[in-house]
Amino acid sequence: MIGRLELTANADRKGGASSTYHRVLVENETGQVENLLLTQTELKRARERAGKNEEDTREVTLIEGLLHWLCSMLS
């Protein structure tokens, strides 16, 4: 399933912490649903890593694409 990044405010910001995070809700490798919070720098590094290691990424399946389209039409 395709997750959707959502920019969210850091509700309890401490020290030099980022004022915002990119949040995504995912199903992890054990089937648990969890929130991931990424800073802008972490998101940039993850995108660069995916770009450099395209052999480790995968295309969206037809079913995933259809579900994504349907969810975007309903929201």
N, CA, C, O and CB atoms as a CASP TS submission, in Angstrom:
PFRMAT TS
TARGET T0000
AUTHOR 0000-0000-0000
METHOD Language model
MODEL 1
PARENT N/A
ATOM      1  N   MET     1       0.846  -1.183   0.000  1.00  0.00           N
ATOM      2  CA  MET     1       0.000   0.000   0.000  1.00  0.00           C
ATOM      3  C   MET     1       0.881   1.232   0.000  1.00  0.00           C
ATOM      4  O   MET     1       1.985   1.216   0.545  1.00  0.00           O
ATOM      5  CB  MET     1      -0.957   0.006   1.215  1.00  0.00           C
ATOM      6  N   ILE     2       0.412   2.259  -0.588  1.00  0.00           N
ATOM      7  CA  ILE     2       1.174   3.501  -0.680  1.00  0.00           C
ATOM      8  C   ILE     2       0.844   4.374   0.527  1.00  0.00           C
ATOM      9  O   ILE     2      -0.321   4.670   0.789  1.00  0.00           O
ATOM     10  CB  ILE     2       0.865   4.253  -2.010  1.00  0.00           C
ATOM     11  N   GLY     3       1.880   4.784   1.260  1.00  0.00           N
ATOM     12  CA  GLY     3       1.690   5.690   2.387  1.00  0.00           C
ATOM     13  C   GLY     3       1.661   7.130   1.880  1.00  0.00           C
ATOM     14  O   GLY     3       2.071   7.404   0.752  1.00  0.00           O
ATOM     15  N   ARG     4       1.193   8.014   2.684  1.00  0.00           N
ATOM     16  CA  ARG     4       1.145   9.426   2.304  1.00  0.00           C
ATOM     17  C   ARG     4       1.893  10.232   3.352  1.00  0.00           C
ATOM     18  O   ARG     4       1.568  10.174   4.538  1.00  0.00           O
ATOM     19  CB  ARG     4      -0.329   9.928   2.159  1.00  0.00           C
ATOM     20  N   LEU     5       2.906  10.992   2.911  1.00  0.00           N
ATOM     21  CA  LEU     5       3.639  11.859   3.819  1.00  0.00           C
ATOM     22  C   LEU     5       2.753  13.023   4.220  1.00  0.00           C
ATOM     23  O   LEU     5       2.043  13.601   3.397  1.00  0.00           O
ATOM     24  CB  LEU     5       4.948  12.363   3.174  1.00  0.00           C
ATOM     25  N   GLU     6       2.808  13.350   5.483  1.00  0.00           N
ATOM     26  CA  GLU     6       2.016  14.458   6.016  1.00  0.00           C
ATOM     27  C   GLU     6       2.935  15.326   6.860  1.00  0.00           C
ATOM     28  O   GLU     6       3.559  14.837   7.803  1.00  0.00           O
ATOM     29  CB  GLU     6       0.793  13.943   6.857  1.00  0.00           C
ATOM     30  N   LEU     7       3.023  16.594   6.533  1.00  0.00           N
ATOM     31  CA  LEU     7       3.841  17.509   7.322  1.00  0.00           C
ATOM     32  C   LEU     7       3.101  17.805   8.616  1.00  0.00           C
ATOM     33  O   LEU     7       1.950  18.243   8.596  1.00  0.00           O
ATOM     34  CB  LEU     7       4.152  18.825   6.535  1.00  0.00           C
ATOM     35  N   THR     8       3.761  17.566   9.736  1.00  0.00           N
ATOM     36  CA  THR     8       3.114  17.752  11.033  1.00  0.00           C
ATOM     37  C   THR     8       4.042  18.544  11.962  1.00  0.00           C
ATOM     38  O   THR     8       5.264  18.415  11.895  1.00  0.00           O
ATOM     39  CB  THR     8       2.744  16.377  11.667  1.00  0.00           C
ATOM     40  N   ALA     9       3.452  19.350  12.812  1.00  0.00           N
ATOM     41  CA  ALA     9       4.225  20.168  13.748  1.00  0.00           C
ATOM     42  C   ALA     9       4.765  19.306  14.879  1.00  0.00           C
ATOM     43  O   ALA     9       4.116  18.353  15.310  1.00  0.00           O
ATOM     44  CB  ALA     9       3.363  21.314  14.313  1.00  0.00           C
ATOM     45  N   ASN    10       5.940  19.641  15.349  1.00  0.00           N
ATOM     46  CA  ASN    10       6.523  18.996  16.518  1.00  0.00           C
ATOM     47  C   ASN    10       5.834  19.594  17.742  1.00  0.00           C
ATOM     48  O   ASN    10       6.106  20.735  18.116  1.00  0.00           O
ATOM     49  CB  ASN    10       8.093  19.191  16.576  1.00  0.00           C
ATOM     50  N   ALA    11       4.949  18.830  18.361  1.00  0.00           N
ATOM     51  CA  ALA    11       4.087  19.345  19.432  1.00  0.00           C
ATOM     52  C   ALA    11       4.845  19.684  20.707  1.00  0.00           C
ATOM     53  O   ALA    11       4.418  20.564  21.455  1.00  0.00           O
ATOM     54  CB  ALA    11       3.015  18.340  19.749  1.00  0.00           C
ATOM     55  N   ASP    12       5.958  19.010  20.974  1.00  0.00           N
ATOM     56  CA  ASP    12       6.694  19.246  22.220  1.00  0.00           C
ATOM     57  C   ASP    12       8.168  19.446  21.889  1.00  0.00           C
ATOM     58  O   ASP    12       9.028  18.684  22.331  1.00  0.00           O
ATOM     59  CB  ASP    12       6.507  18.061  23.224  1.00  0.00           C
ATOM     60  N   ARG    13       8.438  20.469  21.116  1.00  0.00           N
ATOM     61  CA  ARG    13       9.786  20.740  20.616  1.00  0.00           C
ATOM     62  C   ARG    13      10.743  21.059  21.753  1.00  0.00           C
ATOM     63  O   ARG    13      10.443  21.862  22.636  1.00  0.00           O
ATOM     64  CB  ARG    13       9.762  21.894  19.618  1.00  0.00           C
ATOM     65  N   LYS    14      11.900  20.414  21.712  1.00  0.00           N
ATOM     66  CA  LYS    14      12.920  20.627  22.737  1.00  0.00           C
ATOM     67  C   LYS    14      14.234  21.031  22.079  1.00  0.00           C
ATOM     68  O   LYS    14      14.614  20.475  21.049  1.00  0.00           O
ATOM     69  CB  LYS    14      13.112  19.353  23.600  1.00  0.00           C
ATOM     70  N   GLY    15      14.914  21.984  22.664  1.00  0.00           N
ATOM     71  CA  GLY    15      16.234  22.392  22.192  1.00  0.00           C
ATOM     72  C   GLY    15      16.273  22.724  20.720  1.00  0.00           C
ATOM     73  O   GLY    15      15.485  23.535  20.233  1.00  0.00           O
ATOM     74  N   GLY    16      17.198  22.090  20.008  1.00  0.00           N
ATOM     75  CA  GLY    16      17.379  22.346  18.588  1.00  0.00           C
ATOM     76  C   GLY    16      16.569  21.428  17.700  1.00  0.00           C
ATOM     77  O   GLY    16      16.876  21.283  16.517  1.00  0.00           O
ATOM     78  N   ALA    17      15.542  20.806  18.249  1.00  0.00           N
ATOM     79  CA  ALA    17      14.725  19.864  17.474  1.00  0.00           C
ATOM     80  C   ALA    17      14.008  20.587  16.337  1.00  0.00           C
ATOM     81  O   ALA    17      13.738  21.786  16.406  1.00  0.00           O
ATOM     82  CB  ALA    17      13.698  19.156  18.386  1.00  0.00           C
ATOM     83  N   SER    18      13.715  19.835  15.310  1.00  0.00           N
ATOM     84  CA  SER    18      12.995  20.373  14.162  1.00  0.00           C
ATOM     85  C   SER    18      11.602  20.831  14.591  1.00  0.00           C
ATOM     86  O   SER    18      10.984  20.232  15.471  1.00  0.00           O
ATOM     87  CB  SER    18      12.900  19.320  13.034  1.00  0.00           C
ATOM     88  N   SER    19      11.122  21.890  13.965  1.00  0.00           N
ATOM     89  CA  SER    19       9.778  22.382  14.295  1.00  0.00           C
ATOM     90  C   SER    19       8.696  21.558  13.609  1.00  0.00           C
ATOM     91  O   SER    19       7.538  21.581  14.026  1.00  0.00           O
ATOM     92  CB  SER    19       9.638  23.851  13.897  1.00  0.00           C
ATOM     93  N   THR    20       9.071  20.827  12.554  1.00  0.00           N
ATOM     94  CA  THR    20       8.114  19.981  11.838  1.00  0.00           C
ATOM     95  C   THR    20       8.746  18.634  11.508  1.00  0.00           C
ATOM     96  O   THR    20       9.968  18.485  11.482  1.00  0.00           O
ATOM     97  CB  THR    20       7.628  20.675  10.548  1.00  0.00           C
ATOM     98  N   TYR    21       7.879  17.661  11.258  1.00  0.00           N
ATOM     99  CA  TYR    21       8.286  16.336  10.812  1.00  0.00           C
ATOM    100  C   TYR    21       7.425  15.933   9.631  1.00  0.00           C
ATOM    101  O   TYR    21       6.328  16.458   9.437  1.00  0.00           O
ATOM    102  CB  TYR    21       8.175  15.299  11.958  1.00  0.00           C
ATOM    103  N   HIS    22       7.930  14.999   8.849  1.00  0.00           N
ATOM    104  CA  HIS    22       7.130  14.345   7.819  1.00  0.00           C
ATOM    105  C   HIS    22       6.686  13.031   8.447  1.00  0.00           C
ATOM    106  O   HIS    22       7.514  12.181   8.773  1.00  0.00           O
ATOM    107  CB  HIS    22       7.944  14.124   6.451  1.00  0.00           C
ATOM    108  N   ARG    23       5.374  12.866   8.615  1.00  0.00           N
ATOM    109  CA  ARG    23       4.815  11.675   9.258  1.00  0.00           C
ATOM    110  C   ARG    23       4.248  10.759   8.188  1.00  0.00           C
ATOM    111  O   ARG    23       3.627  11.208   7.225  1.00  0.00           O
ATOM    112  CB  ARG    23       3.718  12.054  10.296  1.00  0.00           C
ATOM    113  N   VAL    24       4.475   9.465   8.377  1.00  0.00           N
ATOM    114  CA  VAL    24       3.862   8.472   7.505  1.00  0.00           C
ATOM    115  C   VAL    24       3.458   7.280   8.359  1.00  0.00           C
ATOM    116  O   VAL    24       4.216   6.842   9.224  1.00  0.00           O
ATOM    117  CB  VAL    24       4.831   8.042   6.356  1.00  0.00           C
ATOM    118  N   LEU    25       2.287   6.769   8.120  1.00  0.00           N
ATOM    119  CA  LEU    25       1.763   5.596   8.821  1.00  0.00           C
ATOM    120  C   LEU    25       2.070   4.382   7.951  1.00  0.00           C
ATOM    121  O   LEU    25       1.676   4.339   6.785  1.00  0.00           O
ATOM    122  CB  LEU    25       0.209   5.725   9.111  1.00  0.00           C
ATOM    123  N   VAL    26       2.768   3.399   8.507  1.00  0.00           N
ATOM    124  CA  VAL    26       3.182   2.226   7.741  1.00  0.00           C
ATOM    125  C   VAL    26       2.855   0.944   8.488  1.00  0.00           C
ATOM    126  O   VAL    26       2.670   0.941   9.705  1.00  0.00           O
ATOM    127  CB  VAL    26       4.679   2.287   7.434  1.00  0.00           C
ATOM    128  N   GLU    27       2.788  -0.135   7.738  1.00  0.00           N
ATOM    129  CA  GLU    27       2.739  -1.467   8.330  1.00  0.00           C
ATOM    130  C   GLU    27       4.166  -1.987   8.292  1.00  0.00           C
ATOM    131  O   GLU    27       4.758  -2.097   7.218  1.00  0.00           O
ATOM    132  CB  GLU    27       1.731  -2.434   7.564  1.00  0.00           C
ATOM    133  N   ASN    28       4.726  -2.308   9.458  1.00  0.00           N
ATOM    134  CA  ASN    28       6.122  -2.731   9.500  1.00  0.00           C
ATOM    135  C   ASN    28       6.275  -4.206   9.133  1.00  0.00           C
ATOM    136  O   ASN    28       5.301  -4.873   8.785  1.00  0.00           O
ATOM    137  CB  ASN    28       6.705  -2.477  10.884  1.00  0.00           C
ATOM    138  N   GLU    29       7.496  -4.701   9.214  1.00  0.00           N
ATOM    139  CA  GLU    29       7.809  -6.064   8.787  1.00  0.00           C
ATOM    140  C   GLU    29       7.131  -7.149   9.624  1.00  0.00           C
ATOM    141  O   GLU    29       7.060  -8.299   9.193  1.00  0.00           O
ATOM    142  CB  GLU    29       9.289  -6.269   8.828  1.00  0.00           C
ATOM    143  N   THR    30       6.633  -6.804  10.810  1.00  0.00           N
ATOM    144  CA  THR    30       5.929  -7.789  11.639  1.00  0.00           C
ATOM    145  C   THR    30       4.412  -7.635  11.560  1.00  0.00           C
ATOM    146  O   THR    30       3.677  -8.331  12.260  1.00  0.00           O
ATOM    147  CB  THR    30       6.379  -7.666  13.087  1.00  0.00           C
ATOM    148  N   GLY    31       3.944  -6.716  10.701  1.00  0.00           N
ATOM    149  CA  GLY    31       2.507  -6.527  10.534  1.00  0.00           C
ATOM    150  C   GLY    31       1.902  -5.485  11.462  1.00  0.00           C
ATOM    151  O   GLY    31       0.701  -5.225  11.394  1.00  0.00           O
ATOM    152  N   GLN    32       2.708  -4.885  12.324  1.00  0.00           N
ATOM    153  CA  GLN    32       2.224  -3.839  13.225  1.00  0.00           C
ATOM    154  C   GLN    32       2.139  -2.517  12.466  1.00  0.00           C
ATOM    155  O   GLN    32       2.969  -2.245  11.598  1.00  0.00           O
ATOM    156  CB  GLN    32       3.153  -3.702  14.469  1.00  0.00           C
ATOM    157  N   VAL    33       1.147  -1.700  12.786  1.00  0.00           N
ATOM    158  CA  VAL    33       1.026  -0.368  12.208  1.00  0.00           C
ATOM    159  C   VAL    33       1.756   0.602  13.119  1.00  0.00           C
ATOM    160  O   VAL    33       1.571   0.593  14.336  1.00  0.00           O
ATOM    161  CB  VAL    33      -0.472   0.046  12.022  1.00  0.00           C
ATOM    162  N   GLU    34       2.595   1.445  12.510  1.00  0.00           N
ATOM    163  CA  GLU    34       3.352   2.401  13.320  1.00  0.00           C
ATOM    164  C   GLU    34       3.522   3.715  12.571  1.00  0.00           C
ATOM    165  O   GLU    34       3.474   3.760  11.341  1.00  0.00           O
ATOM    166  CB  GLU    34       4.728   1.822  13.699  1.00  0.00           C
ATOM    167  N   ASN    35       3.722   4.785  13.338  1.00  0.00           N
ATOM    168  CA  ASN    35       4.013   6.106  12.801  1.00  0.00           C
ATOM    169  C   ASN    35       5.516   6.259  12.670  1.00  0.00           C
ATOM    170  O   ASN    35       6.264   5.889  13.575  1.00  0.00           O
ATOM    171  CB  ASN    35       3.418   7.221  13.698  1.00  0.00           C
ATOM    172  N   LEU    36       5.960   6.804  11.546  1.00  0.00           N
ATOM    173  CA  LEU    36       7.358   7.174  11.381  1.00  0.00           C
ATOM    174  C   LEU    36       7.415   8.689  11.235  1.00  0.00           C
ATOM    175  O   LEU    36       6.627   9.277  10.493  1.00  0.00           O
ATOM    176  CB  LEU    36       8.007   6.451  10.143  1.00  0.00           C
ATOM    177  N   LEU    37       8.345   9.317  11.941  1.00  0.00           N
ATOM    178  CA  LEU    37       8.554  10.757  11.861  1.00  0.00           C
ATOM    179  C   LEU    37       9.937  11.002  11.281  1.00  0.00           C
ATOM    180  O   LEU    37      10.937  10.554  11.841  1.00  0.00           O
ATOM    181  CB  LEU    37       8.400  11.436  13.258  1.00  0.00           C
ATOM    182  N   LEU    38       9.995  11.710  10.168  1.00  0.00           N
ATOM    183  CA  LEU    38      11.255  11.983   9.490  1.00  0.00           C
ATOM    184  C   LEU    38      11.474  13.487   9.405  1.00  0.00           C
ATOM    185  O   LEU    38      10.556  14.239   9.079  1.00  0.00           O
ATOM    186  CB  LEU    38      11.273  11.350   8.082  1.00  0.00           C
ATOM    187  N   THR    39      12.691  13.918   9.699  1.00  0.00           N
ATOM    188  CA  THR    39      13.020  15.322   9.491  1.00  0.00           C
ATOM    189  C   THR    39      13.229  15.534   7.990  1.00  0.00           C
ATOM    190  O   THR    39      13.310  14.573   7.225  1.00  0.00           O
ATOM    191  CB  THR    39      14.296  15.743  10.313  1.00  0.00           C
ATOM    192  N   GLN    40      13.314  16.784   7.584  1.00  0.00           N
ATOM    193  CA  GLN    40      13.563  17.092   6.172  1.00  0.00           C
ATOM    194  C   GLN    40      14.885  16.461   5.721  1.00  0.00           C
ATOM    195  O   GLN    40      14.970  15.935   4.611  1.00  0.00           O
ATOM    196  CB  GLN    40      13.591  18.631   5.944  1.00  0.00           C
ATOM    197  N   THR    41      15.906  16.509   6.567  1.00  0.00           N
ATOM    198  CA  THR    41      17.207  15.929   6.232  1.00  0.00           C
ATOM    199  C   THR    41      17.117  14.419   6.092  1.00  0.00           C
ATOM    200  O   THR    41      17.685  13.855   5.157  1.00  0.00           O
ATOM    201  CB  THR    41      18.242  16.292   7.292  1.00  0.00           C
ATOM    202  N   GLU    42      16.415  13.751   7.003  1.00  0.00           N
ATOM    203  CA  GLU    42      16.260  12.295   6.918  1.00  0.00           C
ATOM    204  C   GLU    42      15.484  11.885   5.670  1.00  0.00           C
ATOM    205  O   GLU    42      15.808  10.882   5.034  1.00  0.00           O
ATOM    206  CB  GLU    42      15.553  11.763   8.167  1.00  0.00           C
ATOM    207  N   LEU    43      14.471  12.656   5.324  1.00  0.00           N
ATOM    208  CA  LEU    43      13.686  12.370   4.133  1.00  0.00           C
ATOM    209  C   LEU    43      14.547  12.534   2.878  1.00  0.00           C
ATOM    210  O   LEU    43      14.479  11.713   1.964  1.00  0.00           O
ATOM    211  CB  LEU    43      12.454  13.291   4.066  1.00  0.00           C
ATOM    212  N   LYS    44      15.348  13.584   2.837  1.00  0.00           N
ATOM    213  CA  LYS    44      16.248  13.816   1.706  1.00  0.00           C
ATOM    214  C   LYS    44      17.244  12.666   1.568  1.00  0.00           C
ATOM    215  O   LYS    44      17.476  12.176   0.463  1.00  0.00           O
ATOM    216  CB  LYS    44      16.997  15.155   1.876  1.00  0.00           C
ATOM    217  N   ARG    45      17.834  12.233   2.687  1.00  0.00           N
ATOM    218  CA  ARG    45      18.798  11.120   2.654  1.00  0.00           C
ATOM    219  C   ARG    45      18.141   9.827   2.190  1.00  0.00           C
ATOM    220  O   ARG    45      18.741   9.069   1.428  1.00  0.00           O
ATOM    221  CB  ARG    45      19.424  10.914   4.040  1.00  0.00           C
ATOM    222  N   ALA    46      16.914   9.566   2.639  1.00  0.00           N
ATOM    223  CA  ALA    46      16.199   8.349   2.229  1.00  0.00           C
ATOM    224  C   ALA    46      15.906   8.374   0.733  1.00  0.00           C
ATOM    225  O   ALA    46      16.030   7.351   0.060  1.00  0.00           O
ATOM    226  CB  ALA    46      14.885   8.196   3.022  1.00  0.00           C
ATOM    227  N   ARG    47      15.522   9.530   0.213  1.00  0.00           N
ATOM    228  CA  ARG    47      15.267   9.655  -1.224  1.00  0.00           C
ATOM    229  C   ARG    47      16.547   9.468  -2.023  1.00  0.00           C
ATOM    230  O   ARG    47      16.542   8.807  -3.061  1.00  0.00           O
ATOM    231  CB  ARG    47      14.646  11.018  -1.542  1.00  0.00           C
ATOM    232  N   GLU    48      17.639  10.046  -1.546  1.00  0.00           N
ATOM    233  CA  GLU    48      18.928   9.874  -2.232  1.00  0.00           C
ATOM    234  C   GLU    48      19.353   8.403  -2.222  1.00  0.00           C
ATOM    235  O   GLU    48      19.849   7.892  -3.226  1.00  0.00           O
ATOM    236  CB  GLU    48      20.019  10.749  -1.566  1.00  0.00           C
ATOM    237  N   ARG    49      19.160   7.731  -1.098  1.00  0.00           N
ATOM    238  CA  ARG    49      19.508   6.321  -0.993  1.00  0.00           C
ATOM    239  C   ARG    49      18.700   5.489  -1.975  1.00  0.00           C
ATOM    240  O   ARG    49      19.244   4.602  -2.634  1.00  0.00           O
ATOM    241  CB  ARG    49      19.284   5.821   0.429  1.00  0.00           C
ATOM    242  N   ALA    50      17.412   5.768  -2.075  1.00  0.00           N
ATOM    243  CA  ALA    50      16.557   5.039  -3.021  1.00  0.00           C
ATOM    244  C   ALA    50      16.997   5.299  -4.455  1.00  0.00           C
ATOM    245  O   ALA    50      16.973   4.390  -5.285  1.00  0.00           O
ATOM    246  CB  ALA    50      15.083   5.441  -2.841  1.00  0.00           C
ATOM    247  N   GLY    51      17.397   6.524  -4.752  1.00  0.00           N
ATOM    248  CA  GLY    51      17.854   6.860  -6.094  1.00  0.00           C
ATOM    249  C   GLY    51      19.148   6.163  -6.472  1.00  0.00           C
ATOM    250  O   GLY    51      19.352   5.790  -7.627  1.00  0.00           O
ATOM    251  N   LYS    52      20.021   5.990  -5.487  1.00  0.00           N
ATOM    252  CA  LYS    52      21.311   5.337  -5.737  1.00  0.00           C
ATOM    253  C   LYS    52      21.203   3.816  -5.755  1.00  0.00           C
ATOM    254  O   LYS    52      22.091   3.138  -6.271  1.00  0.00           O
ATOM    255  CB  LYS    52      22.318   5.759  -4.686  1.00  0.00           C
ATOM    256  N   ASN    53      20.128   3.278  -5.198  1.00  0.00           N
ATOM    257  CA  ASN    53      19.963   1.826  -5.084  1.00  0.00           C
ATOM    258  C   ASN    53      18.629   1.390  -5.677  1.00  0.00           C
ATOM    259  O   ASN    53      17.845   0.699  -5.027  1.00  0.00           O
ATOM    260  CB  ASN    53      20.060   1.382  -3.613  1.00  0.00           C
ATOM    261  N   GLU    54      18.383   1.798  -6.905  1.00  0.00           N
ATOM    262  CA  GLU    54      17.105   1.503  -7.546  1.00  0.00           C
ATOM    263  C   GLU    54      16.823   0.006  -7.632  1.00  0.00           C
ATOM    264  O   GLU    54      15.664  -0.406  -7.697  1.00  0.00           O
ATOM    265  CB  GLU    54      17.074   2.105  -8.930  1.00  0.00           C
ATOM    266  N   GLU    55      17.870  -0.804  -7.633  1.00  0.00           N
ATOM    267  CA  GLU    55      17.676  -2.261  -7.691  1.00  0.00           C
ATOM    268  C   GLU    55      17.001  -2.798  -6.423  1.00  0.00           C
ATOM    269  O   GLU    55      16.476  -3.912  -6.432  1.00  0.00           O
ATOM    270  CB  GLU    55      19.025  -2.964  -7.897  1.00  0.00           C
ATOM    271  N   ASP    56      17.009  -2.035  -5.355  1.00  0.00           N
ATOM    272  CA  ASP    56      16.395  -2.453  -4.095  1.00  0.00           C
ATOM    273  C   ASP    56      14.996  -1.862  -3.904  1.00  0.00           C
ATOM    274  O   ASP    56      14.347  -2.120  -2.890  1.00  0.00           O
ATOM    275  CB  ASP    56      17.284  -2.052  -2.930  1.00  0.00           C
ATOM    276  N   THR    57      14.535  -1.078  -4.863  1.00  0.00           N
ATOM    277  CA  THR    57      13.186  -0.525  -4.800  1.00  0.00           C
ATOM    278  C   THR    57      12.285  -1.367  -5.698  1.00  0.00           C
ATOM    279  O   THR    57      12.760  -2.283  -6.371  1.00  0.00           O
ATOM    280  CB  THR    57      13.166   0.983  -5.232  1.00  0.00           C
ATOM    281  N   ARG    58      11.009  -1.067  -5.712  1.00  0.00           N
ATOM    282  CA  ARG    58      10.100  -1.809  -6.593  1.00  0.00           C
ATOM    283  C   ARG    58       9.048  -0.876  -7.145  1.00  0.00           C
ATOM    284  O   ARG    58       8.794   0.196  -6.597  1.00  0.00           O
ATOM    285  CB  ARG    58       9.434  -2.981  -5.846  1.00  0.00           C
ATOM    286  N   GLU    59       8.444  -1.296  -8.230  1.00  0.00           N
ATOM    287  CA  GLU    59       7.371  -0.535  -8.853  1.00  0.00           C
ATOM    288  C   GLU    59       6.069  -0.770  -8.085  1.00  0.00           C
ATOM    289  O   GLU    59       5.917  -1.775  -7.390  1.00  0.00           O
ATOM    290  CB  GLU    59       7.210  -0.929 -10.346  1.00  0.00           C
ATOM    291  N   VAL    60       5.152   0.155  -8.220  1.00  0.00           N
ATOM    292  CA  VAL    60       3.827   0.007  -7.635  1.00  0.00           C
ATOM    293  C   VAL    60       3.072  -1.044  -8.448  1.00  0.00           C
ATOM    294  O   VAL    60       3.070  -1.005  -9.679  1.00  0.00           O
ATOM    295  CB  VAL    60       3.053   1.376  -7.610  1.00  0.00           C
ATOM    296  N   THR    61       2.430  -1.984  -7.748  1.00  0.00           N
ATOM    297  CA  THR    61       1.649  -3.003  -8.463  1.00  0.00           C
ATOM    298  C   THR    61       0.356  -2.387  -8.995  1.00  0.00           C
ATOM    299  O   THR    61      -0.049  -1.306  -8.568  1.00  0.00           O
ATOM    300  CB  THR    61       1.333  -4.211  -7.534  1.00  0.00           C
ATOM    301  N   LEU    62      -0.272  -3.070  -9.909  1.00  0.00           N
ATOM    302  CA  LEU    62      -1.531  -2.596 -10.469  1.00  0.00           C
ATOM    303  C   LEU    62      -2.573  -2.407  -9.371  1.00  0.00           C
ATOM    304  O   LEU    62      -3.272  -1.395  -9.342  1.00  0.00           O
ATOM    305  CB  LEU    62      -2.047  -3.575 -11.530  1.00  0.00           C
ATOM    306  N   ILE    63      -2.676  -3.379  -8.471  1.00  0.00           N
ATOM    307  CA  ILE    63      -3.648  -3.292  -7.372  1.00  0.00           C
ATOM    308  C   ILE    63      -3.333  -2.096  -6.478  1.00  0.00           C
ATOM    309  O   ILE    63      -4.239  -1.354  -6.100  1.00  0.00           O
ATOM    310  CB  ILE    63      -3.649  -4.598  -6.537  1.00  0.00           C
ATOM    311  N   GLU    64      -2.063  -1.901  -6.138  1.00  0.00           N
ATOM    312  CA  GLU    64      -1.686  -0.759  -5.302  1.00  0.00           C
ATOM    313  C   GLU    64      -2.015   0.559  -6.002  1.00  0.00           C
ATOM    314  O   GLU    64      -2.496   1.500  -5.371  1.00  0.00           O
ATOM    315  CB  GLU    64      -0.186  -0.817  -4.957  1.00  0.00           C
ATOM    316  N   GLY    65      -1.754   0.620  -7.298  1.00  0.00           N
ATOM    317  CA  GLY    65      -2.061   1.829  -8.059  1.00  0.00           C
ATOM    318  C   GLY    65      -3.555   2.120  -8.073  1.00  0.00           C
ATOM    319  O   GLY    65      -3.972   3.268  -7.918  1.00  0.00           O
ATOM    320  N   LEU    66      -4.359   1.075  -8.258  1.00  0.00           N
ATOM    321  CA  LEU    66      -5.815   1.255  -8.251  1.00  0.00           C
ATOM    322  C   LEU    66      -6.316   1.682  -6.874  1.00  0.00           C
ATOM    323  O   LEU    66      -7.180   2.552  -6.771  1.00  0.00           O
ATOM    324  CB  LEU    66      -6.514  -0.040  -8.682  1.00  0.00           C
ATOM    325  N   LEU    67      -5.775   1.070  -5.812  1.00  0.00           N
ATOM    326  CA  LEU    67      -6.169   1.461  -4.449  1.00  0.00           C
ATOM    327  C   LEU    67      -5.775   2.898  -4.163  1.00  0.00           C
ATOM    328  O   LEU    67      -6.531   3.649  -3.546  1.00  0.00           O
ATOM    329  CB  LEU    67      -5.530   0.528  -3.411  1.00  0.00           C
ATOM    330  N   HIS    68      -4.599   3.271  -4.608  1.00  0.00           N
ATOM    331  CA  HIS    68      -4.126   4.647  -4.413  1.00  0.00           C
ATOM    332  C   HIS    68      -5.055   5.626  -5.129  1.00  0.00           C
ATOM    333  O   HIS    68      -5.442   6.649  -4.565  1.00  0.00           O
ATOM    334  CB  HIS    68      -2.670   4.809  -4.930  1.00  0.00           C
ATOM    335  N   TRP    69      -5.407   5.308  -6.362  1.00  0.00           N
ATOM    336  CA  TRP    69      -6.296   6.160  -7.132  1.00  0.00           C
ATOM    337  C   TRP    69      -7.650   6.281  -6.433  1.00  0.00           C
ATOM    338  O   TRP    69      -8.193   7.377  -6.296  1.00  0.00           O
ATOM    339  CB  TRP    69      -6.470   5.611  -8.557  1.00  0.00           C
ATOM    340  N   LEU    70      -8.187   5.145  -5.996  1.00  0.00           N
ATOM    341  CA  LEU    70      -9.488   5.144  -5.328  1.00  0.00           C
ATOM    342  C   LEU    70      -9.451   5.974  -4.047  1.00  0.00           C
ATOM    343  O   LEU    70     -10.354   6.772  -3.793  1.00  0.00           O
ATOM    344  CB  LEU    70      -9.924   3.710  -5.011  1.00  0.00           C
ATOM    345  N   CYS    71      -8.415   5.787  -3.250  1.00  0.00           N
ATOM    346  CA  CYS    71      -8.291   6.564  -1.991  1.00  0.00           C
ATOM    347  C   CYS    71      -8.156   8.048  -2.275  1.00  0.00           C
ATOM    348  O   CYS    71      -8.726   8.869  -1.556  1.00  0.00           O
ATOM    349  CB  CYS    71      -7.076   6.084  -1.167  1.00  0.00           C
ATOM    350  N   SER    72      -7.412   8.403  -3.312  1.00  0.00           N
ATOM    351  CA  SER    72      -7.254   9.832  -3.630  1.00  0.00           C
ATOM    352  C   SER    72      -8.563  10.434  -4.126  1.00  0.00           C
ATOM    353  O   SER    72      -8.822  11.616  -3.900  1.00  0.00           O
ATOM    354  CB  SER    72      -6.155  10.029  -4.688  1.00  0.00           C
ATOM    355  N   MET    73      -9.386   9.643  -4.793  1.00  0.00           N
ATOM    356  CA  MET    73     -10.679  10.138  -5.278  1.00  0.00           C
ATOM    357  C   MET    73     -11.654  10.340  -4.110  1.00  0.00           C
ATOM    358  O   MET    73     -12.506  11.228  -4.156  1.00  0.00           O
ATOM    359  CB  MET    73     -11.281   9.155  -6.313  1.00  0.00           C
ATOM    360  N   LEU    74     -11.526   9.509  -3.060  1.00  0.00           N
ATOM    361  CA  LEU    74     -12.440   9.576  -1.927  1.00  0.00           C
ATOM    362  C   LEU    74     -12.034  10.623  -0.887  1.00  0.00           C
ATOM    363  O   LEU    74     -12.845  11.016  -0.048  1.00  0.00           O
ATOM    364  CB  LEU    74     -12.527   8.226  -1.272  1.00  0.00           C
ATOM    365  N   SER    75     -10.790  11.067  -0.945  1.00  0.00           N
ATOM    366  CA  SER    75     -10.342  12.031   0.067  1.00  0.00           C
ATOM    367  C   SER    75     -10.341  13.450  -0.438  1.00  0.00           C
ATOM    368  O   SER    75      -9.989  14.368   0.302  1.00  0.00           O
ATOM    369  CB  SER    75      -8.969  11.678   0.545  1.00  0.00           C
TER
END
